Amino acid sequence: MNDIIRLLPDSVANQIAAGEVIQRPASVVKELMENAIDAGAGHVKVHIVNAGKTLIRVIDDGCGMSQTDARLAFERHATSKISKAEDLFSIRTMGFRGEALASIAAVAQVELKTKRKEDELGTHLVIAGSRVESQEPVTCPDGSNFTVKNIFYNIPARRKFLKTNTTELKHIVVVFQRIVLTYPEISFTLRHNEADIYQLPAVSNLRQRIVSVFGKAVNPHIIPVQTDTSLAKIHGYIGKPEFAKKTFGEQFFFTNHRYMKHPYFHRAVMEAYQNIVPPDTIPSYFIFFETDPEKIDINIHPTKTEIKFEDERSVWQILHASVKEALGKFNIVPSLDFDHSSPIDIPVAKPGMEVHPPEIRINPDFNPFEQERSGSSSRPAEPHTFSRADIIKHWEKMYEGLEREPQEEQQKFSHDKETGSFTGGISFLQFKQRYILFAVKSGLMIINQKRAHERILFEEYIQRLTADTNASQQQLFPVSCTLNPADLMVLEEIRPDIEKLGVSWETEADNTIRITGVPANMGSVEPATMIQNLIHGYKISESDPSAGSREKIARALAQAASIPYGKVLTIEEMRDITDRLFACREPAYTAGGKPVFYVLPLTDIEKQFE
């Protein structure tokens, strides 16, 4: 029997290794930017074409490499930082020459021009599919210039699984943001095709870099965090609760200048915000840990985005306390005021002491309903108490001035679509500015007003997208809105379809748009809020594999344009929403599967009075 175990060729081994480190164009951008930083660069320029599928170029003004180092950097296991196994647990830098270059060269066509300051000539190296095609001296600036072309050109199966240009570009922007936040003292440029996405000058502090990355609007919404302990130092910024968003995007952890994902620490932050952020929202945070490298392990994942701490439980407690302290210090959470020059005097009853209860003035003839009808001042009245006899005596006045309808009319709930109305004769009531209530034959109908409008808009938008029609309400005074570059890319990705639904805008400088049109039947939502909600809703719906692209867009815009909770509705508005809801094909659920209405059975109501 022949032997079946054999060594793989280096080119195949490199491709296998590349599969762990180089997952998409963003992986190449990450590795090359980290190498530039480790080379001591003060300026790093990133230029990509076709979302990195065609070309990725990273230029730095760092230390450069000699002719020998440039060649060795593309060999597997070549490094300038590790000489023994123990060095793995004391790495303070990001990438290192050779860690990923062999993997990149295995799946792309790579060209390198590099020169040290002390050398007269640099080195020009061309490699494709792990094979060196040429190496020669060249005249070039100090530093390194890496050009990576046609990623996965030799692995068609990998290349066809790359996503759309917009999606791949979003991944590159996210990677770029993670790196530039860590090094505010370095200037960075990100250019896609012929358009600048970021031009970030070197700044003196983290706050300035956060503002330059995410826009001036974020500046008043973040508060500092600072804690120094023997176990770890924590600093950075967290977002104010009222500006928490419904999707991830501005949540960053860094350890020793390295970005990391850490669900356990994320929970520490979320628990610190417990009960002070709106439901289903996520606050922003930019939190940096400084700790002894020997107390963490960065080598538990090939991309080094997962880091293990030696004493994670203690760090969790420190982080949780730090965030709560920052929120309390800036009066974000309620707190008791103990700032008194002397103790608060609380009298305590002693045996034999004569105790007099407080006197309360009572007006037994007070009737609050008369005060409301008279249109008197809304100033709070003096406290009053009522006896059961008083309430019984005046109960009829509670119903004075209210329109009454025959019982048979209140129970009418016709579904005759030919009449165009399902609700003629029904009395409506809005409850808590969230629900529409009215009587039906079987009990009490309760409709969630926002979800009902969302369902109505969803079906209308689906029809428009199918019919390829456009109904837009042009803005007399266009509204400007500044977006995160990644969010702006999402908006541009879905632009053709949402323009058919009535949304239009003009793109300006600094990731700002002017909203010139909104859907004709949009509720009272502000255009800028609608755009933000649309983007967040679409990002959430992207994780649903069962929905098509147009369905995701219609769902996201319906959520964004539907009437908000807290809006007071007139009787006619409640009637209109109800009529349109029950004219829908699927009135019972939103496009996301949430219930729209509920009928409280009459029998359940009657049981409460047995």
N, C-alpha and C positions, 0 to 999 in steps of 0.2 A: 504494500500500500504506500502510495506516495505521501510525502510530507505536505501538510496543508497550511502550516503557519509560515508566514513570510513578512519581511519588513516592507512597509509602504515606501514608495518613492517620496523624497522630500516635498515635491510639488503637491502630491496628494495629501500628505500630512499637514502641509501648510493650509490647504483648502479646508481641511477638517477643523484645524485650529481657528481659521478665519470665521467659521460658522459660529463659534462661541463669542468672538470679540466683535466681528464686523457683521452686524445684523441688517444694516441699511445705511444709506449715505450719511445720516446723522452720526453714526458710529465713527466714520472716518473723520468727520469734522471734530468730534470730541477728542479723539486721539491726537490729531495734529495740533489742535489748539493747546492741549495740555503739554505737548512736547515744546511748543513755542514758549509757553510760560516758564517751563523748567530750564529753557535755554537763556533765561534772563531778559526776554523781550520787553521793550517798553511800548511797542506798537505791534498789534496783530491785525492783519487784514484777511478777511474770509470772503472769497468770491465763488459763487456757485452758479451753475447753468443747468437749466432743466431739473430743478430741485435736487441737484447733486448727481443725477443719473448720468449726465453727460460729462460734467466737469466739477471738480472741487479743487480750489487753489487756496492755500494758506501761506501767507508771507509774514515773516517776522524779522525783527532786527536784533535777534539774540546773538549768542556767542558763535554760532555756526559750527561746522565740523571740518576736520581735516580730510584728506583724500581717503585715508585708511578707515577713519571712523565712519565716513559716509557709506563706504562699502559694507563694513561690518554691521551697521545699524539695521540692515535688512536681513540679517541672519537670525534664525530662531534662537531664542534664549540669549541674544546679545543685549547687554545692558551696561550702563555706566555707574550703577548705584548699588548693585548687589554682588558681594564676593563670597558670602557664606550664608547658610540658612537663617541664622539669627537676624540678618539684615532685613528679612521680610517683615519683622515685627517692630521696626524702627524707621519705616519710610515716612518722610514728611512731605515729599514732593508729590506731584500729580502723576503724569505718565513718565516714561523714560525712553530714550532713543532705543528702538529695537523691540520694545514690548509688543507693539502692534504693527510695526512697519512690515514685518514679514507676512503678517496676515493680510494687510492691505495689498501688498505686492502680489499675493497669491490669487487675488480675485479682481484685479484691475490693472490698468496700464499706468505706471508711475514714472514721473520725471522729477528729479531733484537737482536744484542748483543751490550750492551752499558755499560759504566762505567765512573763514575766521578773520578777525580784524588784523592779526599779525601777518597774514598771508597776502601775497600779491595777486595770486590767482585762486579762483575757487574750483569746485568740482561739479561737473555735469554728469548725472547718472540717469540712465534709462533702463527700467525693468518692466517686464510684462509677464504675468503668469508665473512669477518666481524666477524667471530667467533673465539674467543681466544681458541686455542687448548692446549697451555701449557705456563707456566711462571715459571722460576726457576733461582736460583743464578748460576753464571758461572764465571770462571776465564777468563778474556779477557783484552786486552790493553785499555788504557784510550781513550775515544772518543766513536764513534758509528760506527757500521757495519750493514748496511741495505742490505738485500738480497731479491730481488723480483723475484719470479719465475712464469712462465706460465701466463703472462698477458692475461686477458679476458678468462681464462680457463673455467669460469662458465657462460660466455656470448658468445656462439659460433657465434652468428650473428655478434657480434662486431669483433671477432677475424678473421673471414674470410674476413673482409674488410680491414685488414692490407695489405700493399703493399709488394712488393718483399723485400728481405733482404737488397739489395743495396739501395733501396729507403728509407727504415726505418733507415738504418745506416746513410744515408745522413742527415736525420732530426736530428739524435742524434748529429752528428758532428756540425751542425749549432747551436743547443742549447748549446753545449759545448763551441763553439767559443764565443758566446754572453756572457757567464759567465766569461770565463777566461780573456777576454779583459778588463773586469771591475776591476779585482783584480790581477794586475801584481805581487803584493807582496806575493801571495800564489802560491805554486807549485801544478801543476795538472798533472794527468796521465789519458790517455784514452786508454784502451786496448780492442780490439775486438777479441773474441776467444783467440788465443794464439799469436796475433801480436799487437805490440804497434802502435797506430796511432799518439798519442802525448805523449811526455815526456817534460813537460814545467817546468823548474826550476823557483823559485821566482826571479824576477828581480826588478830593482830599478825604472823603468819608463815605461810609456805606449809604447813609440816607440820600446823598446826592446821586449815587449810582442807582438806587432803587427808583428814584424819581425820573432819572433819565431813561431807565428801561421801561417803566410802566406808566409814565406820563405824570404831568404836574398835578393832576386831579388826586393822585394817591397821597400826596404830601401831607395834607391835614388829616388823613385817615389812619395814620400809623403812629404808634407810641413805642418808646424804647423799652428794652428789657436788658437788665444788667445784673449778673450774679457771679461772684467769685467764691469758689470753694476749693478745698484741697483735692477733691475728686475730679472736678471739671469746672471750667469757666464758661459761662453762657452769656452771650450778648446778641443784640440784633433788634428787630422791630416786630410788633404784632399789630394786626388791624383792629380798629374799633368795631365792636359787635354789630352796630347798625349797618355796617358796610360789608358784612359777610355775604358771600355769593353762593349760588346753588350748585356750582360745579368747581372742581379742582382747577388750579392754574397758577395760584400765587401762594403756594405752600412749599417752603424750602427749608431743609435741614442741611447743615454743613458741619463736617468734623475735620478739624485741622486743614481747612481750606478745600476739603473734598466734599462734593455733593453726595448725599446719601438718602435712601428711602428707609423709613423706619416706622412701620405701622404702630408699634408699641409706644413710641414717643409721640406720635400723632394723637393717640388716645389721651395722653397726658395733657396735651394742649386743649383738646376738645372738652375734656372734663373740667378744665379750668374755666371754660366759657359756658358751662352747663347752665341752662335757664336764662342766659342773657343774650343769646343769639336767636334770630328767628328760626322757626322749625325748618329742618332739611337744608340748612345753609352751612357753609364752611368759612371760617374767618381766614384772613391772610396772615401769614407769618414768614419771617425771614430770620431764622435762628441759627446761630453759629456756636459750636462747641469747640473748646480748646482743651485737649487732654493729653496725657502722656501716651505716645504712640505704642508703648509696650502694653498698655491697658486696653487696646482695641485690636481687632483683627479685620483687615480690609480685604483679605484674600478668600472670602467665602463665596464670591461670585466672580465670573470672568470679567464682567464690566465694572467691578469694584463699586457698585452703587449700593451695596448692602454691607453694613458694618456691624460687627458684634462687639459690644462693650463687656468688659470684665465684670462690672457690677451694674447691670442695667437697671435693677430695681431702685438702687439709690439715685442713679442719674434721673430716673423717671420722677422720683419724688422732688428732686431739686428743680427739674424743669417745670413740673406742675406748680410748685410753690412760686417760682420766678414769674410765671405768666399771671398767676392770681395776684401777686404783689404788684405787678405793673398795671393790671386792670384796676386794682384798688387805689393805687397811688394817683392815678389820673381820673379818679371818681367815676369809673365806668360801672362799678358794681356798688350796690347800696352798702353803706357802712354806718355803724353807730358812732356818734360824736362823743369821744371821751376826753376831749381837750378842754378841761375845766381847771381853774386854779385851785379849787377845793372840792372835796367829795360832794356828790349830789345828796342833799338832805332828804331822806325818805323816812317819814315818821312811822314808828312802830307802836301799835297798841300794847299797853301794859295792863296787868291785872288791876282792876278797880278804876281804871281810867274811863271817864265818861266820853262816849263816842257819839258824835252827831253826824248822821248821814247827810250828804249834800242835798240842798233844796233844789227841786226841779219845778219850774213853772209849767203848768199844763193848761192848755186851752181846749176843753172838750168839744167846743163847737167848730174847731178848725176843719176846713174841708179843702184838701189840696187841689181837687178838681175845679173848684170855683176859682182858685187862684190862677190855674193854667188858662182857663177860658177868658179870664179878665185881661190877659196879656200883661200881667204885672211884671215887675223887674225880675230878672233871673238870679238876683242876689240871693244866696242861701238864707232861708228863714230860720227863726229861732227853733230849737228842738221842741218837739211836741210828742205826746203819747196819746194813744187812742184806746178807748175801751171797746170790747167786743160789741157792746150795745150801740156805741157811736157808729161803728162800721156798718152794722145791720140797719141802723136808722137812715144812713145816707147812701146805701148801696145803689139805689136807682139812678142817682146822679152820675154814676160811673159811665152810664150808657147814653146820657143826654147828648144829642147832636150827632150821634153815630147813625149812618145809613143802615136801615134794616132791609133785608130781602126775605121773601118767603122761603121756608125751609126747602121746598122742592127746587127752588132756583139755586140755592147754595149747594145742593147735592148734584146739580147738573154737571156732567162731564162728558160732553159729546166728542166723538172722534170722527165726525162727518167731515172728511177732507173737502167735500164739494162746497161747503159753506165758507171755507177759508178761515174758520175760527173754531177752536176746540173749547174755548173758555167763556163763551157768552153767558153772562149771568152769575159768574163765580166771584165771590169776594176774596180779594188777595190781602195778605199781610206779609210784610218783610220782617224777618226775625234776626236780630243781631247784625244786620246789614250783611248777612251771608246767605240766608235761606229765604225762599219764597214758600209761603204756607197758604193752603186753601183746602176747603172741604171737598171730599169725594164720597161716593156712595159707600165705600168700604172703610172709610176712616179719614185720616188727615194726610194729605200729600205734602211732602217736604222736598223741595228742589234746591240743590246747591247751585246758586246763581252763576258762579264763575265757571263751574264745570259744564253747566247747561249751555252757556254762551260759547264755551270752548268746543263743545260737540257740534253746535250749529255752524261755527266758523270752519271747523275741520271739514265738514261735508261740503260746504260751499267752496273751499279752497281746492279740494280734490276735483270738484266739477270744473273749476276754472283751469286747473292744470291739464285736465283731460281735453277740455274744449279749446285750450290755448287762447283764452280771452284775457283781457286786462281791465281791471277796474281800480283806478288809483285816485286818491284825493290829494291834489297838489297843495303843498304848503305855501301859504301866502308869505310867511316869514320862515324860511328854512332854518332848521335847528342844527347846531354843530355838536358833534359827539366824538371824543377822543377814545380810541380803542387800544387794547393790547395788540401788538403786531400779529400775534398768533390768532387772536379773535378776528382781526381784520381779514386774515387769510381765509378763515372759515366763512366770513360774509361774502368774500369774493368767489369762493368755491360754489356757493349756492345762488349766486347773483342771477343767472339766467332764469331760474324758476321763481325766485321771490319777486323779481320784477314783473312777472306775469300776474302775481298776486297783489300788485299795487305798490310795492316798496321800491323807492328809487333814491339814489344819493349820488353825490359827487365827491370824489376822493381828493383830499387836500394834503398839505405837507404835515409831517410829524404824526402820521397815523390818525389823522382827523378826517371825518366825513361830514358833509352837509346833507342832511336828510331833506329831500325835496318832495317826496311823495310817500303816503301811507295808504293802507287798504281803506277803501271807501266806507266799509261798515265797521271800522275799528271803534272800540269803546273809548273811554275817556283817558286811556293810557297815554302818557307823554311819549312823543316819538323816540327820544333818546332811550328811555326806559324800555320801550318796545323792542328797539334794536338789541339792547343788552340781553333782554329776556329771550329774544329769538335765538341769539347765538348760544346762550346757555342751554336752552331747550334742545337745540339741534345737537350740541355736543353730548347731551345725555342720551338722546335717541339714537346716536351712532352706535351705541353698544347693543342695540336690539337687532339681532340678525334676521328676524322674521319680517321686518318692515322694509319696504322699498325706499329708494332715495326720495321720490316725490312725497310718499306718505310721511316720511320723517320731516320733510320741510313743512308740509301742511300741518302736521301735529305741532311742530315747534312754533310756527307763526300763530296758530290758533291759541296756544297757551299764552303767547306774548301779547296778543291783541285783545284777548277776552277781558271783560269788565273785571276790575279787581274787587276783592273783598273790601268791605267798608264803604262801597258806593251806595248811596241812598237811591232807591228806584221808585219811580212813580207807579201808580196803578196800571197805567197804560204800558209802561216798560215791562212790568212783571207779566202782564197779559201777553205782550208781544213775544217775550222770551219763551213763555210756556207754549204758545201756539207754534212757534218755529221749532221748538225742541221736539214736540210730538209729531211734527211733520218730517223729522229726520228718519233715515232708514234704521238707525241703531240708537234710539234715544236713551237707553238705559245706562250706557257706559261711555266714558271718554275714549279717545283713540288709544290712550295708554292703559285702558282697562279698569279705570276707577269708576265706582258707581256715581250716577248723576242724581238720582232721586230715590226716595224711600216713602212707602206708605205705612203710617202708623195705624194698625188695625183698630177699628172702633171697639172691638171686644177687649183689646188691651187697655184702652182708655177707660172703658166702663168698669173694668176690674179694679181700677184704682179708687173707685168710689163705692165699692161694696162694703 
